[in-house]
């Protein structure tokens, strides 16, 4: 029952936390993944899969397997942990992209400075890792 209460409050919490801009900092794709991974995100950067309407690159991203998956199987769903990452030209464009992402019911969206992450489905453990990493980045910014 307690897990249900936590799950019901997560969307509003994530929206509040992840609209954080990380100050005036701007990332390249590699810099963002490296910085997020230093904070425990466990992201792997993939290839450019497309560009958006503004001509910004959209990268494939995925989470590394969580070593706690066997100990906490209720937190993990098979075959998930893939998404996309847009590296916008500036934080204003990233804010616009984040707002568009948030309007889509099927996506979980995160933003840090000029980077927007979009995931269709996420394990709670992946969500917790990215949440913690981006919160740490925001506090550094």
Number of C-alpha atoms within 10 A of each C-alpha: 6 7 7 8 9 10 11 11 10 12 13 9 11 16 17 11 18 22 19 19 22 21 14 10 13 19 18 14 19 11 11 21 19 17 16 22 17 13 17 17 22 19 21 15 17 16 11 14 12 14 12 12 7 9 10 14 19 21 19 19 21 18 20 13 13 14 8 11 13 10 8 11 11 11 15 19 14 8 9 16 21 18 20 22 26 25 25 26 17 15 23 13 18 22 21 13 21 24 16 11 19 16 10 11 8 12 16 19 26 25 27 29 27 26 25 26 24 21 20 15 17 21 18 13 19 23 21 14 21 22 19 17 19 26 19 17 21 20 10 9 14
